[in-house]
Amino acid sequence: MNVLLIGSGGREHALALSLSRSPLLTQLFIAPGNPGTEALGRNVTLDVADHRAVVDFCKLMQVGFVVVGPEAPLVAGLVDDLEAAGVLAFGPSKAAAQLEGSKGFTKDLCAQFSIPTADYQRFSAPEPAKAYVRQRGAPIVVKADGLAAGKGVIVAMSLAEAEAAIDMIFGGAFGAAGAEVVVEDFLEGEEASFFALCDGTRALAFASAQDHKRVGDGDTGPNTGGMGAYSPAPIMSEAMSARVMKEIIEPTMAGMRQRGTPFKGVLFAGLMIGSKGPKLIEFNARFGDPETQVMLARLNEDLLPLLLAAAKGALPAGPVKLSAQTALTVVYAARGYPDAPERGSEIKGLDRAATMEGVTVFHAGTKREGTRLLANGGRVLNVTARGDSVAQAQARAYGAVDAIDWPGGFCRRDIGWRAIGK
């Protein structure tokens, strides 16, 4: 089977590595891919926003299955257009992708189907939002409704910070994503990420992870797309995972079916685990980044049949086969990230790092210029390691980070601290 993978980041490098190992695979195309994926398949230049061009490529190259990595093509309806042309694809329809494309849509779904989440209100103008913030008090959470590359959420610890966040979002900081704002109560507890494969009717628990959103050590500084992650999340015991499936994932699946927008693909639940159990922070409609890098490092079965089964509406009973080991990834970012990452600095030493025990280095924002590898984004590398404990995986990952020669990069030095400190 010929497979087309859409995307260019570390998540797609990890997906490409897993897909490339499948006996079912004939040829893997990655659009556009990155210098890491070029060793696993064929990188192709394709305008993913031009759905007709993607369909035509699939017909020309006899692609039987498309795996969509990023959220933007899903929200734009790429899966709908592929399937209308007879090309099987992994990912939700445009209507179902609203679970990520609109935070207000998801909050309303939670209210309708009694899915535990923070109390909230939606606003289309700043003054009513500010009045609500003053009524509720701080800390409080202000969110741009639409897609903002993981950066549209402000946890405001004071009323002044909340009001400034409202002005910033309505002032155009996130473009069209900020046309509406969701304001919700601050939740206490421990954050975790939980992933389930979905076939429109059923959901199958996949894996859990915990990530580090803040740019600085000790979870300080602005939110980012993610500075590191580890899997499994220690707080996601078997009992807690079962509660998440029963109280959040399954009611969401039932609600989406009832609304006539059944969800297929991977449902990524950002959770807060508090004293009364799990509450939903938000949904994503695709694999997480950098969570995918650590979850797939633990996968002990062929990924491709699982994705095919979800797309065909025929998931197996499960469970998914996962290693008992921990995987941990450190995001190596370009200086200036997340505000103004510096591009063009040279990276050396990747071969040395990749030979270290249990280590895989995923490319996320790199480019080749002749024989040189250069930084070409904010989050540039994902240095990933497996180990028998979080501490061992962490030590291996940072050992590999230190083997890389890249003065233009930086990383957090405390990924996994929550788990190691327990």
Secondary structure, 3 states (H helix, E strand, C coil): CEEEEEECCHHHHHHHHHHHCCCCCCEEEEEECCCCHHHCCEECCCCCCCHHHHHHHHHHCCEEEEEECCHHHHHCCHHHHHHHCCCEEECCCCCCCHHHHCHHHHHHHHHHCCCCECCEEEECCHHHHHHHHHHHCCCEEEEECCCCCCCCEEEECCHHHHHHHHHHHHCCCCHHHHCCEEEEECCCCEEEEEEEEEECCCEEEEEEEEECCEEECCCEEEECCCCEEEECCCCCCHHHHHHHHHHHHHHHHHHHHHCCCCCEEEEEEEEEEECCEEEEEEEECCCCCCHHHHHHHCECCCHHHHHHHHHHCCCCCCCCCECCCEEEEEEEEECCCCCCCCCCCEEECHHHHHCCCCEEEEECCEEEECCEEEECCCEEEEEEEEECCHHHHHHHHHHHHHHCECCCEECCCCCCHHHHCC
